[in-house]
Amino acid sequence: MPTWPLDQPESANGESAAVQTGTPCEVDERRAEQRHHVEGEVILAPAGKRPVLIHARLVDISPSGFRASHAAAGLETGLIVQFRHAWANGEAKVVWNRTAGGAWESGFLILRRA
C-alpha cells in the first residue's frame, strides 16, 4: 500500500490533482492525525436524498477524513454521503459546517472506504 499522501493522484474527473507533500496544515494540538493541504475535486452524493451530485473543492485530507468547500447549504451535520476524490472513495459523515469566504466548508469523517 502506498504511503500517505499519494504523490500525484488523479482527480475524480480524470484530471491530475496536486498535494503539497512537504507542507502539512497547521494542526490544532487536539488532533491525533496530521492533515495535508490538497487541491482537487470531491464529488458528494447525500444518502437518502433524491439523486443529486455535489461538486466540491478539497481543502485538506487526513487518513480518517477530509475538509471540502462547496455551495451546498443543505449538507447538514450528521448527514451520510457517498464520496469520491483522488485519494479515496466510500461513505462519510458530515461532522461540522461553517461559512468561509462566501462558501460553505464541511468536515467529513470517513466511515467506510470502497
GULOSE-909519 format. One record per atom (N, C-alpha, C): residue in three letters; x, y, z; atom name. Coordinates in steps of 0.2 Angstrom, whole numbers. Each point is the difference from the previous one (the first is absolute). Layout:
<atoms>
<atom aa="ALA" c1="X" c2="Y" c3="Z" at="CA"/>
...
</atoms>
This chain:
<atoms>
<atom aa="MET" c1="4" c2="-6" c3="0" at="N"/>
<atom aa="MET" c1="-4" c2="6" c3="0" at="CA"/>
<atom aa="MET" c1="4" c2="6" c3="0" at="C"/>
<atom aa="PRO" c1="-1" c2="5" c3="-4" at="N"/>
<atom aa="PRO" c1="4" c2="6" c3="0" at="CA"/>
<atom aa="PRO" c1="0" c2="4" c3="6" at="C"/>
<atom aa="THR" c1="5" c2="4" c3="1" at="N"/>
<atom aa="THR" c1="0" c2="4" c3="6" at="CA"/>
<atom aa="THR" c1="-5" c2="6" c3="0" at="C"/>
<atom aa="TRP" c1="-1" c2="3" c3="5" at="N"/>
<atom aa="TRP" c1="-5" c2="6" c3="0" at="CA"/>
<atom aa="TRP" c1="4" c2="6" c3="0" at="C"/>
<atom aa="PRO" c1="-2" c2="5" c3="-4" at="N"/>
<atom aa="PRO" c1="-5" c2="0" c3="-5" at="CA"/>
<atom aa="PRO" c1="3" c2="-2" c3="-7" at="C"/>
<atom aa="LEU" c1="-4" c2="-2" c3="-4" at="N"/>
<atom aa="LEU" c1="2" c2="-2" c3="-7" at="CA"/>
<atom aa="LEU" c1="3" c2="6" c3="-3" at="C"/>
<atom aa="ASP" c1="5" c2="-1" c3="-5" at="N"/>
<atom aa="ASP" c1="4" c2="5" c3="-3" at="CA"/>
<atom aa="ASP" c1="-4" c2="4" c3="-5" at="C"/>
<atom aa="GLN" c1="-2" c2="-3" c3="-5" at="N"/>
<atom aa="GLN" c1="-4" c2="4" c3="-6" at="CA"/>
<atom aa="GLN" c1="-6" c2="-4" c3="-2" at="C"/>
<atom aa="PRO" c1="-5" c2="-1" c3="4" at="N"/>
<atom aa="PRO" c1="-6" c2="-3" c3="-1" at="CA"/>
<atom aa="PRO" c1="-4" c2="3" c3="-6" at="C"/>
<atom aa="GLU" c1="-5" c2="-4" c3="-2" at="N"/>
<atom aa="GLU" c1="-4" c2="3" c3="-5" at="CA"/>
<atom aa="GLU" c1="-7" c2="2" c3="3" at="C"/>
<atom aa="SER" c1="-3" c2="6" c3="-2" at="N"/>
<atom aa="SER" c1="-6" c2="3" c3="3" at="CA"/>
<atom aa="SER" c1="-6" c2="-5" c3="-2" at="C"/>
<atom aa="ALA" c1="-5" c2="2" c3="3" at="N"/>
<atom aa="ALA" c1="-6" c2="-4" c3="-1" at="CA"/>
<atom aa="ALA" c1="-3" c2="1" c3="-7" at="C"/>
<atom aa="ASN" c1="2" c2="5" c3="-4" at="N"/>
<atom aa="ASN" c1="-2" c2="1" c3="-7" at="CA"/>
<atom aa="ASN" c1="6" c2="-2" c3="-5" at="C"/>
<atom aa="GLY" c1="5" c2="-3" c3="3" at="N"/>
<atom aa="GLY" c1="5" c2="-3" c3="-5" at="CA"/>
<atom aa="GLY" c1="6" c2="5" c3="-1" at="C"/>
<atom aa="GLU" c1="0" c2="6" c3="3" at="N"/>
<atom aa="GLU" c1="5" c2="5" c3="-1" at="CA"/>
<atom aa="GLU" c1="5" c2="-1" c3="6" at="C"/>
<atom aa="SER" c1="6" c2="2" c3="-1" at="N"/>
<atom aa="SER" c1="5" c2="-1" c3="6" at="CA"/>
<atom aa="SER" c1="-2" c2="5" c3="6" at="C"/>
<atom aa="ALA" c1="2" c2="-3" c3="5" at="N"/>
<atom aa="ALA" c1="-1" c2="4" c3="7" at="CA"/>
<atom aa="ALA" c1="7" c2="1" c3="3" at="C"/>
<atom aa="ALA" c1="0" c2="5" c3="4" at="N"/>
<atom aa="ALA" c1="7" c2="1" c3="3" at="CA"/>
<atom aa="ALA" c1="-1" c2="0" c3="8" at="C"/>
<atom aa="VAL" c1="5" c2="-2" c3="3" at="N"/>
<atom aa="VAL" c1="1" c2="0" c3="7" at="CA"/>
<atom aa="VAL" c1="7" c2="3" c3="2" at="C"/>
<atom aa="GLN" c1="0" c2="4" c3="5" at="N"/>
<atom aa="GLN" c1="6" c2="3" c3="2" at="CA"/>
<atom aa="GLN" c1="3" c2="-4" c3="6" at="C"/>
<atom aa="THR" c1="4" c2="-5" c3="-3" at="N"/>
<atom aa="THR" c1="2" c2="-5" c3="5" at="CA"/>
<atom aa="THR" c1="5" c2="2" c3="6" at="C"/>
<atom aa="GLY" c1="3" c2="6" c3="-1" at="N"/>
<atom aa="GLY" c1="5" c2="2" c3="5" at="CA"/>
<atom aa="GLY" c1="-3" c2="5" c3="5" at="C"/>
<atom aa="THR" c1="-6" c2="2" c3="-2" at="N"/>
<atom aa="THR" c1="-3" c2="5" c3="4" at="CA"/>
<atom aa="THR" c1="-7" c2="-2" c3="4" at="C"/>
<atom aa="PRO" c1="1" c2="-3" c3="6" at="N"/>
<atom aa="PRO" c1="-6" c2="-2" c3="3" at="CA"/>
<atom aa="PRO" c1="-4" c2="6" c3="3" at="C"/>
<atom aa="CYS" c1="-7" c2="0" c3="0" at="N"/>
<atom aa="CYS" c1="-4" c2="5" c3="3" at="CA"/>
<atom aa="CYS" c1="2" c2="2" c3="7" at="C"/>
<atom aa="GLU" c1="-1" c2="6" c3="2" at="N"/>
<atom aa="GLU" c1="1" c2="1" c3="7" at="CA"/>
<atom aa="GLU" c1="-5" c2="-4" c3="4" at="C"/>
<atom aa="VAL" c1="2" c2="-3" c3="5" at="N"/>
<atom aa="VAL" c1="-4" c2="-5" c3="3" at="CA"/>
<atom aa="VAL" c1="-2" c2="2" c3="7" at="C"/>
<atom aa="ASP" c1="-7" c2="0" c3="2" at="N"/>
<atom aa="ASP" c1="-2" c2="1" c3="6" at="CA"/>
<atom aa="ASP" c1="3" c2="-5" c3="5" at="C"/>
<atom aa="GLU" c1="3" c2="1" c3="6" at="N"/>
<atom aa="GLU" c1="3" c2="-5" c3="4" at="CA"/>
<atom aa="GLU" c1="-4" c2="-5" c3="2" at="C"/>
<atom aa="ARG" c1="-7" c2="0" c3="0" at="N"/>
<atom aa="ARG" c1="-4" c2="-5" c3="1" at="CA"/>
<atom aa="ARG" c1="-1" c2="-5" c3="-5" at="C"/>
<atom aa="ARG" c1="2" c2="1" c3="-6" at="N"/>
<atom aa="ARG" c1="0" c2="-5" c3="-5" at="CA"/>
<atom aa="ARG" c1="5" c2="-5" c3="0" at="C"/>
<atom aa="ALA" c1="-3" c2="-6" c3="-1" at="N"/>
<atom aa="ALA" c1="5" c2="-6" c3="1" at="CA"/>
<atom aa="ALA" c1="3" c2="-2" c3="-7" at="C"/>
<atom aa="GLU" c1="-3" c2="3" c3="-6" at="N"/>
<atom aa="GLU" c1="3" c2="-1" c3="-6" at="CA"/>
<atom aa="GLU" c1="2" c2="6" c3="-4" at="C"/>
<atom aa="GLN" c1="6" c2="0" c3="-3" at="N"/>
<atom aa="GLN" c1="2" c2="5" c3="-4" at="CA"/>
<atom aa="GLN" c1="-5" c2="1" c3="-7" at="C"/>
<atom aa="ARG" c1="-1" c2="6" c3="-1" at="N"/>
<atom aa="ARG" c1="-4" c2="2" c3="-6" at="CA"/>
<atom aa="ARG" c1="5" c2="2" c3="-6" at="C"/>
<atom aa="HIS" c1="-2" c2="-1" c3="-6" at="N"/>
<atom aa="HIS" c1="4" c2="3" c3="-5" at="CA"/>
<atom aa="HIS" c1="-4" c2="4" c3="-5" at="C"/>
<atom aa="HIS" c1="3" c2="6" c3="-2" at="N"/>
<atom aa="HIS" c1="-4" c2="4" c3="-5" at="CA"/>
<atom aa="HIS" c1="0" c2="-4" c3="-7" at="C"/>
<atom aa="VAL" c1="-5" c2="1" c3="-3" at="N"/>
<atom aa="VAL" c1="-1" c2="-4" c3="-7" at="CA"/>
<atom aa="VAL" c1="-4" c2="5" c3="-4" at="C"/>
<atom aa="GLU" c1="1" c2="-1" c3="-7" at="N"/>
<atom aa="GLU" c1="-5" c2="3" c3="-4" at="CA"/>
<atom aa="GLU" c1="-3" c2="-5" c3="-5" at="C"/>
<atom aa="GLY" c1="-6" c2="0" c3="-1" at="N"/>
<atom aa="GLY" c1="-4" c2="-5" c3="-4" at="CA"/>
<atom aa="GLY" c1="-7" c2="1" c3="2" at="C"/>
<atom aa="GLU" c1="-4" c2="-4" c3="-4" at="N"/>
<atom aa="GLU" c1="-7" c2="0" c3="1" at="CA"/>
<atom aa="GLU" c1="-2" c2="-6" c3="4" at="C"/>
<atom aa="VAL" c1="-6" c2="0" c3="3" at="N"/>
<atom aa="VAL" c1="-3" c2="-5" c3="4" at="CA"/>
<atom aa="VAL" c1="-7" c2="0" c3="-2" at="C"/>
<atom aa="ILE" c1="-3" c2="-6" c3="-2" at="N"/>
<atom aa="ILE" c1="-7" c2="0" c3="-2" at="CA"/>
<atom aa="ILE" c1="-3" c2="-4" c3="6" at="C"/>
<atom aa="LEU" c1="-6" c2="4" c3="2" at="N"/>
<atom aa="LEU" c1="-4" c2="-3" c3="6" at="CA"/>
<atom aa="LEU" c1="-7" c2="-1" c3="-3" at="C"/>
<atom aa="ALA" c1="-3" c2="-6" c3="3" at="N"/>
<atom aa="ALA" c1="-6" c2="-2" c3="-2" at="CA"/>
<atom aa="ALA" c1="-4" c2="-2" c3="7" at="C"/>
<atom aa="PRO" c1="-4" c2="5" c3="3" at="N"/>
<atom aa="PRO" c1="-3" c2="-1" c3="6" at="CA"/>
<atom aa="PRO" c1="-5" c2="-6" c3="0" at="C"/>
<atom aa="ALA" c1="1" c2="-4" c3="5" at="N"/>
<atom aa="ALA" c1="-5" c2="-6" c3="1" at="CA"/>
<atom aa="ALA" c1="-7" c2="2" c3="1" at="C"/>
<atom aa="GLY" c1="-4" c2="-4" c3="-2" at="N"/>
<atom aa="GLY" c1="-7" c2="1" c3="2" at="CA"/>
<atom aa="GLY" c1="-4" c2="6" c3="-4" at="C"/>
<atom aa="LYS" c1="4" c2="3" c3="-4" at="N"/>
<atom aa="LYS" c1="-3" c2="6" c3="-4" at="CA"/>
<atom aa="LYS" c1="-1" c2="-2" c3="-7" at="C"/>
<atom aa="ARG" c1="-4" c2="4" c3="-3" at="N"/>
<atom aa="ARG" c1="-1" c2="-2" c3="-7" at="CA"/>
<atom aa="ARG" c1="7" c2="0" c3="-4" at="C"/>
<atom aa="PRO" c1="1" c2="-3" c3="-5" at="N"/>
<atom aa="PRO" c1="7" c2="0" c3="-3" at="CA"/>
<atom aa="PRO" c1="3" c2="7" c3="-2" at="C"/>
<atom aa="VAL" c1="5" c2="2" c3="4" at="N"/>
<atom aa="VAL" c1="3" c2="6" c3="-1" at="CA"/>
<atom aa="VAL" c1="7" c2="0" c3="1" at="C"/>
<atom aa="LEU" c1="4" c2="3" c3="-4" at="N"/>
<atom aa="LEU" c1="8" c2="0" c3="1" at="CA"/>
<atom aa="LEU" c1="2" c2="7" c3="1" at="C"/>
<atom aa="ILE" c1="4" c2="0" c3="6" at="N"/>
<atom aa="ILE" c1="3" c2="7" c3="2" at="CA"/>
<atom aa="ILE" c1="7" c2="0" c3="-2" at="C"/>
<atom aa="HIS" c1="2" c2="5" c3="-4" at="N"/>
<atom aa="HIS" c1="7" c2="0" c3="-2" at="CA"/>
<atom aa="HIS" c1="3" c2="5" c3="5" at="C"/>
<atom aa="ALA" c1="5" c2="-2" c3="4" at="N"/>
<atom aa="ALA" c1="4" c2="4" c3="5" at="CA"/>
<atom aa="ALA" c1="7" c2="0" c3="-2" at="C"/>
<atom aa="ARG" c1="3" c2="5" c3="4" at="N"/>
<atom aa="ARG" c1="8" c2="1" c3="-1" at="CA"/>
<atom aa="ARG" c1="3" c2="-3" c3="7" at="C"/>
<atom aa="LEU" c1="5" c2="-5" c3="-1" at="N"/>
<atom aa="LEU" c1="3" c2="-2" c3="6" at="CA"/>
<atom aa="LEU" c1="5" c2="6" c3="3" at="C"/>
<atom aa="VAL" c1="0" c2="0" c3="7" at="N"/>
<atom aa="VAL" c1="4" c2="5" c3="3" at="CA"/>
<atom aa="VAL" c1="6" c2="-4" c3="3" at="C"/>
<atom aa="ASP" c1="-2" c2="-5" c3="4" at="N"/>
<atom aa="ASP" c1="6" c2="-4" c3="3" at="CA"/>
<atom aa="ASP" c1="-3" c2="-7" c3="1" at="C"/>
<atom aa="ILE" c1="5" c2="-5" c3="1" at="N"/>
<atom aa="ILE" c1="-2" c2="-7" c3="1" at="CA"/>
<atom aa="ILE" c1="4" c2="-2" c3="6" at="C"/>
<atom aa="SER" c1="-2" c2="-6" c3="3" at="N"/>
<atom aa="SER" c1="3" c2="-4" c3="5" at="CA"/>
<atom aa="SER" c1="-2" c2="-7" c3="-1" at="C"/>
<atom aa="PRO" c1="4" c2="-4" c3="4" at="N"/>
<atom aa="PRO" c1="-2" c2="-7" c3="-1" at="CA"/>
<atom aa="PRO" c1="-8" c2="-2" c3="1" at="C"/>
<atom aa="SER" c1="-3" c2="4" c3="5" at="N"/>
<atom aa="SER" c1="-7" c2="-2" c3="2" at="CA"/>
<atom aa="SER" c1="-5" c2="5" c3="-3" at="C"/>
<atom aa="GLY" c1="2" c2="5" c3="-4" at="N"/>
<atom aa="GLY" c1="-5" c2="5" c3="-2" at="CA"/>
<atom aa="GLY" c1="3" c2="5" c3="-5" at="C"/>
<atom aa="PHE" c1="-5" c2="5" c3="-1" at="N"/>
<atom aa="PHE" c1="2" c2="5" c3="-5" at="CA"/>
<atom aa="PHE" c1="-4" c2="6" c3="2" at="C"/>
<atom aa="ARG" c1="2" c2="6" c3="-3" at="N"/>
<atom aa="ARG" c1="-3" c2="6" c3="1" at="CA"/>
<atom aa="ARG" c1="-1" c2="3" c3="-7" at="C"/>
<atom aa="ALA" c1="-7" c2="2" c3="-2" at="N"/>
<atom aa="ALA" c1="-1" c2="2" c3="-7" at="CA"/>
<atom aa="ALA" c1="-4" c2="7" c3="1" at="C"/>
<atom aa="SER" c1="1" c2="4" c3="-6" at="N"/>
<atom aa="SER" c1="-4" c2="6" c3="-1" at="CA"/>
<atom aa="SER" c1="-5" c2="-1" c3="-5" at="C"/>
<atom aa="HIS" c1="-6" c2="3" c3="1" at="N"/>
<atom aa="HIS" c1="-5" c2="-1" c3="-5" at="CA"/>
<atom aa="HIS" c1="-6" c2="5" c3="1" at="C"/>
<atom aa="ALA" c1="-5" c2="0" c3="-4" at="N"/>
<atom aa="ALA" c1="-5" c2="4" c3="0" at="CA"/>
<atom aa="ALA" c1="-7" c2="-3" c3="2" at="C"/>
<atom aa="ALA" c1="1" c2="-6" c3="3" at="N"/>
<atom aa="ALA" c1="-6" c2="-4" c3="2" at="CA"/>
<atom aa="ALA" c1="-2" c2="1" c3="7" at="C"/>
<atom aa="ALA" c1="-4" c2="5" c3="2" at="N"/>
<atom aa="ALA" c1="-2" c2="2" c3="7" at="CA"/>
<atom aa="ALA" c1="-4" c2="-6" c3="3" at="C"/>
<atom aa="GLY" c1="-3" c2="-5" c3="-4" at="N"/>
<atom aa="GLY" c1="-4" c2="-5" c3="2" at="CA"/>
<atom aa="GLY" c1="4" c2="-6" c3="3" at="C"/>
<atom aa="LEU" c1="7" c2="0" c3="0" at="N"/>
<atom aa="LEU" c1="4" c2="-5" c3="3" at="CA"/>
<atom aa="LEU" c1="0" c2="1" c3="8" at="C"/>
<atom aa="GLU" c1="-5" c2="-3" c3="3" at="N"/>
<atom aa="GLU" c1="-1" c2="1" c3="7" at="CA"/>
<atom aa="GLU" c1="5" c2="-5" c3="4" at="C"/>
<atom aa="THR" c1="2" c2="2" c3="6" at="N"/>
<atom aa="THR" c1="4" c2="-4" c3="5" at="CA"/>
<atom aa="THR" c1="-4" c2="-6" c3="1" at="C"/>
<atom aa="GLY" c1="4" c2="-6" c3="-1" at="N"/>
<atom aa="GLY" c1="-3" c2="-6" c3="1" at="CA"/>
<atom aa="GLY" c1="-2" c2="-4" c3="-6" at="C"/>
<atom aa="LEU" c1="-1" c2="4" c3="-5" at="N"/>
<atom aa="LEU" c1="-2" c2="-3" c3="-7" at="CA"/>
<atom aa="LEU" c1="6" c2="-5" c3="-2" at="C"/>
<atom aa="ILE" c1="-3" c2="-6" c3="-3" at="N"/>
<atom aa="ILE" c1="5" c2="-5" c3="-3" at="CA"/>
<atom aa="ILE" c1="0" c2="2" c3="-7" at="C"/>
<atom aa="VAL" c1="6" c2="0" c3="-3" at="N"/>
<atom aa="VAL" c1="1" c2="1" c3="-7" at="CA"/>
<atom aa="VAL" c1="5" c2="-6" c3="-3" at="C"/>
<atom aa="GLN" c1="-1" c2="-1" c3="-7" at="N"/>
<atom aa="GLN" c1="4" c2="-4" c3="-4" at="CA"/>
<atom aa="GLN" c1="5" c2="5" c3="-2" at="C"/>
<atom aa="PHE" c1="7" c2="-1" c3="-1" at="N"/>
<atom aa="PHE" c1="5" c2="4" c3="-2" at="CA"/>
<atom aa="PHE" c1="5" c2="-3" c3="-5" at="C"/>
<atom aa="ARG" c1="3" c2="4" c3="-4" at="N"/>
<atom aa="ARG" c1="5" c2="-2" c3="-4" at="CA"/>
<atom aa="ARG" c1="5" c2="6" c3="-1" at="C"/>
<atom aa="HIS" c1="6" c2="-1" c3="1" at="N"/>
<atom aa="HIS" c1="5" c2="5" c3="-1" at="CA"/>
<atom aa="HIS" c1="7" c2="-4" c3="-2" at="C"/>
<atom aa="ALA" c1="5" c2="3" c3="-2" at="N"/>
<atom aa="ALA" c1="6" c2="-3" c3="-3" at="CA"/>
<atom aa="ALA" c1="3" c2="-5" c3="5" at="C"/>
<atom aa="TRP" c1="-1" c2="1" c3="7" at="N"/>
<atom aa="TRP" c1="4" c2="-4" c3="5" at="CA"/>
<atom aa="TRP" c1="-4" c2="-5" c3="3" at="C"/>
<atom aa="ALA" c1="-7" c2="0" c3="-1" at="N"/>
<atom aa="ALA" c1="-4" c2="-5" c3="3" at="CA"/>
<atom aa="ALA" c1="-7" c2="1" c3="-3" at="C"/>
<atom aa="ASN" c1="-4" c2="-6" c3="2" at="N"/>
<atom aa="ASN" c1="-7" c2="1" c3="-2" at="CA"/>
<atom aa="ASN" c1="-4" c2="-5" c3="5" at="C"/>
<atom aa="GLY" c1="-6" c2="1" c3="2" at="N"/>
<atom aa="GLY" c1="-4" c2="-4" c3="4" at="CA"/>
<atom aa="GLY" c1="-6" c2="4" c3="3" at="C"/>
<atom aa="GLU" c1="-1" c2="-1" c3="7" at="N"/>
<atom aa="GLU" c1="-5" c2="3" c3="3" at="CA"/>
<atom aa="GLU" c1="3" c2="5" c3="6" at="C"/>
<atom aa="ALA" c1="-3" c2="6" c3="1" at="N"/>
<atom aa="ALA" c1="2" c2="4" c3="5" at="CA"/>
<atom aa="ALA" c1="-6" c2="4" c3="4" at="C"/>
<atom aa="LYS" c1="2" c2="2" c3="5" at="N"/>
<atom aa="LYS" c1="-5" c2="4" c3="4" at="CA"/>
<atom aa="LYS" c1="2" c2="7" c3="1" at="C"/>
<atom aa="VAL" c1="-5" c2="5" c3="-1" at="N"/>
<atom aa="VAL" c1="2" c2="7" c3="1" at="CA"/>
<atom aa="VAL" c1="0" c2="1" c3="8" at="C"/>
<atom aa="VAL" c1="6" c2="2" c3="2" at="N"/>
<atom aa="VAL" c1="1" c2="1" c3="7" at="CA"/>
<atom aa="VAL" c1="0" c2="8" c3="3" at="C"/>
<atom aa="TRP" c1="1" c2="4" c3="-5" at="N"/>
<atom aa="TRP" c1="-1" c2="7" c3="2" at="CA"/>
<atom aa="TRP" c1="-1" c2="4" c3="-7" at="C"/>
<atom aa="ASN" c1="-3" c2="6" c3="1" at="N"/>
<atom aa="ASN" c1="-1" c2="5" c3="-6" at="CA"/>
<atom aa="ASN" c1="2" c2="7" c3="3" at="C"/>
<atom aa="ARG" c1="2" c2="4" c3="-5" at="N"/>
<atom aa="ARG" c1="1" c2="7" c3="2" at="CA"/>
<atom aa="ARG" c1="0" c2="4" c3="-7" at="C"/>
<atom aa="THR" c1="-1" c2="7" c3="0" at="N"/>
<atom aa="THR" c1="0" c2="4" c3="-6" at="CA"/>
<atom aa="THR" c1="7" c2="3" c3="0" at="C"/>
<atom aa="ALA" c1="3" c2="0" c3="-6" at="N"/>
<atom aa="ALA" c1="7" c2="3" c3="0" at="CA"/>
<atom aa="ALA" c1="1" c2="3" c3="-7" at="C"/>
<atom aa="GLY" c1="1" c2="7" c3="0" at="N"/>
<atom aa="GLY" c1="1" c2="3" c3="-6" at="CA"/>
<atom aa="GLY" c1="-6" c2="0" c3="-5" at="C"/>
<atom aa="GLY" c1="-6" c2="0" c3="2" at="N"/>
<atom aa="GLY" c1="-5" c2="-1" c3="-5" at="CA"/>
<atom aa="GLY" c1="-2" c2="-7" c3="-2" at="C"/>
<atom aa="ALA" c1="3" c2="-5" c3="3" at="N"/>
<atom aa="ALA" c1="-1" c2="-7" c3="-2" at="CA"/>
<atom aa="ALA" c1="-1" c2="-4" c3="7" at="C"/>
<atom aa="TRP" c1="-2" c2="-6" c3="-1" at="N"/>
<atom aa="TRP" c1="-1" c2="-4" c3="6" at="CA"/>
<atom aa="TRP" c1="6" c2="-4" c3="0" at="C"/>
<atom aa="GLU" c1="3" c2="-2" c3="6" at="N"/>
<atom aa="GLU" c1="5" c2="-5" c3="1" at="CA"/>
<atom aa="GLU" c1="-3" c2="-5" c3="5" at="C"/>
<atom aa="SER" c1="1" c2="-7" c3="-2" at="N"/>
<atom aa="SER" c1="-2" c2="-5" c3="4" at="CA"/>
<atom aa="SER" c1="6" c2="-5" c3="2" at="C"/>
<atom aa="GLY" c1="-1" c2="-3" c3="6" at="N"/>
<atom aa="GLY" c1="5" c2="-5" c3="2" at="CA"/>
<atom aa="GLY" c1="-3" c2="-7" c3="-1" at="C"/>
<atom aa="PHE" c1="3" c2="-5" c3="-3" at="N"/>
<atom aa="PHE" c1="-3" c2="-6" c3="-1" at="CA"/>
<atom aa="PHE" c1="4" c2="-6" c3="4" at="C"/>
<atom aa="LEU" c1="-3" c2="-4" c3="3" at="N"/>
<atom aa="LEU" c1="3" c2="-6" c3="3" at="CA"/>
<atom aa="LEU" c1="-1" c2="-6" c3="-4" at="C"/>
<atom aa="ILE" c1="5" c2="-3" c3="-3" at="N"/>
<atom aa="ILE" c1="-1" c2="-6" c3="-4" at="CA"/>
<atom aa="ILE" c1="-2" c2="-6" c3="4" at="C"/>
<atom aa="LEU" c1="-6" c2="-3" c3="-2" at="N"/>
<atom aa="LEU" c1="-3" c2="-5" c3="4" at="CA"/>
<atom aa="LEU" c1="2" c2="-7" c3="-3" at="C"/>
<atom aa="ARG" c1="1" c2="0" c3="-7" at="N"/>
<atom aa="ARG" c1="1" c2="-6" c3="-4" at="CA"/>
<atom aa="ARG" c1="3" c2="2" c3="-6" at="C"/>
<atom aa="ARG" c1="6" c2="-4" c3="-2" at="N"/>
<atom aa="ARG" c1="3" c2="1" c3="-6" at="CA"/>
<atom aa="ARG" c1="-2" c2="-5" c3="-5" at="C"/>
<atom aa="ALA" c1="-1" c2="2" c3="-7" at="N"/>
<atom aa="ALA" c1="-2" c2="-5" c3="-5" at="CA"/>
<atom aa="ALA" c1="6" c2="-4" c3="-3" at="C"/>
</atoms>
